[in-house]
Amino acid sequence: MAWDWQVFCLDDLDMQYVEGCFGGKGTTTYLDWMLSAWGWTVSVALAALVVAMVLGFIVGSLRTLPNQRLIVGLGNAWVELFRNIPLLVQIFLWYHVVPALIPAMREVSGFILVVCALGVFTSARIAEQVRSGIESLPRGQRHAGMALGFTTFQYYRYVLLPMAFRIIIPPLTNESMNVVKNSSVAFAVSISELTLFAMQAQEETSRGIEIYLAVTALYVVTAFSINRIMAFIEARVRIPGYVSSNEGGR
């Protein structure tokens, strides 16, 4: 069967070819639709990543506080709860259950609810990475901060977290790329992202090979771009001449 890449030049309403593949004057081609869906995918992924980073670093740091068993226990509960519930179930909980329990949430858009679900789910995984990064540091780092008269917040802010961040960049890169892939579950609540586009466009055009290959390429481009951005950040924050214990053992 011959491939027909001209499918993206079809008007999604009257199925007529549009010159140049981009619609105009009220028409929308499948290429327009796919690029719009790509924008939604990137928006969901980036917004969820911001939420995950903020919550993950806060919860991960709280789990390493000395002599704070209650706070550490709550942090552990957060991680175990959200890390062990399937993402799709969490999205349905945020979309159907939370608005039923909290009437004010009924006015919140599905986009925000999906971002919250994906952000909270990912925050549990980032929190574990942050905890591991902080606990991998020599105890002298903490003692040095305390000796300088720093408060707990200050030595976390200026001593522990900057060093831990450098350690966890590789797993953090993987988690950032996973957010892009996990954003595909947003189709379950009718967010018009790439996966929903692919499913609907394939049904309408019967050109599944071309549609899914194009969508796959966009996912790869998005994830690879994040990989390169994180690699750039890793290079920028690397301490000249510093060799971690992991690298020294190789």
N, C-alpha and C positions, 0 to 999 in steps of 0.2 A: 504493500500500500504506500503510495507516494505521500510525502509530507506536504502540508499546505500551510506555510507560514503566513500566507495572506489572510488567514483567519482573524488575525489581530486588526485587520483593516475593515472588518465588518462592522456596520452599525448594529448595536446590540438590540435595537427594536425592530427595524424592518429587514435586517440581515442583508443589506445592500453594501457593496464595497464603497469605501470612502477614499478619495484620492489623498495620498500622503499619509494615510493611516491615522491621522489625528482628526477628531471630529470638530465640528464648528456649527454655528447657527442652530444650536439646540440639539445637535446629534452627539452621540457618544459611541466611540468604537471600543472594541475589546482591549485595545492598547491603552486608551484613556482609562478604562476601568481598572486594568491591571496596575497601571502606575499609581492611580489613586489608592488601590488596595495596598500597594507597597508602602505608600505614605502612612497608612493606618498601621501597618505592621511595625514600621520603624517607630512611630509615635508610641504605640503600646509598649514596645520593648524598651525604649529609652526612658519613658516615664516610670515604668516598673523597676528599671535598674536603679534610678535615683531613689525611689522608695526603699528598695532592697538594700542599697548601700547605707543609707541613713540608719534604718532599723538594724541592719546587720552589724554595723560598727558599734552602735549603742548596746545592743544585746550581747554581742561578743565581748565587749569590754566589761560589762556588768558581771559576766560569768567568771571573771578573773579577779574580782575584788577580794582582798584578803579579809577574813573575819566577818563576812557578810553572808551567812548561810541562807538567809531568807531570800535575799536578792539573787544570789547565785542559783538557788533552787527555782525561782521564778524564771530566770533566764534559761535554765535547762529545760523547764517545762515548755517554754516558748519554742525552743528548737525541736524537741521531741514531738510536740503536737503538730506543728506545721510542716515538719520534714516528713512525717509518716502518713499524712493524709494525701491521697492522690490529688494532683493539681486540678483535674477536671471536676472532682467532687468539691474542692474549695471554691472554684468559680461558681458552681451551682449554689453553694451555700451563700456566697456573697450576693448572687443575683436574685435568688428566690427567698432564702431564709432571713438574711439580715434585714431587707426592707420590710418583711412581715413583722419582725420583732421590734424594729426601730422605724416608726412611720416616717420620720424625717428623711430617711434614706430612700424613700420611694421617689423623691424628686431628683435623685442623683442619676446621672447618665450611665448607661451600660459600659461605656468606655472607662469611666472612673472606677466602677466596680471591678472590672477586669484588671485594671492597673493595680488596684488594692490587692486582689487575690494573687496575682502573679508576683507583686512586690513582696507581700508577706511570705509567700511560699519560698521565694528566693532568699529572703532575709534570713531565714532559719539556716540555710546552707552557708551563707556568707558569715553568719555569726559563729558557726563552727570553725570556719577558716580563720577568723579574727582571733578566737580563743586560742587556737593552736599556734598562731603566729606570736601572740603575746607570751604564751607559756614556753615557747621555744627560746625566748631571749634569756640570757644569763641573769640570775637573780641580782647580780651587781648593778644592772641597769635600774631596777626599782630602788635598790638601796641608795644608789647615787642620787637619784631624784629626791628621795626623802632627806638625805644628808644636806642637800642644798636648800632645804626648807620649803620645797614645793608642796602644795596641797595635792590631794589625790587627783583632782581634776587636772591640775597643772602637769604632774609628771606623766599622766596618761596622754595629755595633749602634746607635750613637748618632748617626751622621752620615749615612752613605750609605743604609742601608735605610729609615729613616723618610722620607727625601725620595723615594727610588725608589718606595716603596709608594704615595705620593700620585700619582705619575705613572702607575703601571700599574693603578690602580683600574678605569678603563673596560674595558681588555681582560680584566682579572681578573673583572669582572662577567660578561662574555660567556662566559668559561671556566667560571665557576661555574654558569651556566645550562646550558651544554653537558653538565656532569656529570649533571644531572637527565635530560637526553635520552639520554645515553649509558648511563645505568643500565638502560635497556630491554633491553640485550643480556644482562642477567643471566638472562633467561628461558631462555637456551641451556643453562644448568646447573641448571634447575628451581628457581630462586629464585622464590617466589610473589609477584612484583611485578606492576605494572599490565599490562604487555604479556602476560605469561603468563595472567593472569586474563582479559584480553580475548579471547585466542585460545581458551581453554578454554570460557569462558562463551558465546561466539558459537557454538561447535560444539554445545553442549548445548541452547541455547535457539533457535538460528537467528534471533536478533535482533541482527544485526551492527551495524546503524545505531545503535540506541540504546546498545549496549555501547561501541562505539568512540567515539561522540560524548562519552559520559560520561567515558571514560578520557582522551580528548584534553583535555577541560575540566580534569581534575585535573592533567595535565601542565602546562597553561598557568597554572593557579593557582599551582602549585609554583614554576615558573620565574619568574613575575612577582613572587612574594613575595621570592625571592632578589634579583631586580633592585631591588626597593624597599629591601631591607635594605642592599645595597651602595651605593645612592644615599644612604641615611641616613649610612652610614659615611663616604662621600666628603665629605658636607657637614660632618660633625663634625671631620674631620681637615684640612679645607682651611685653609691659612694665610691669615689676613685680609690683604688687600692684595697678596698674591702673585699674579703673573701669570707663567705658564710661557712658555717660548720659543714653544711651539706656539700658545698663545692669543694671544701678542703679534703673531704673524705673520698673524693672521686679519684 
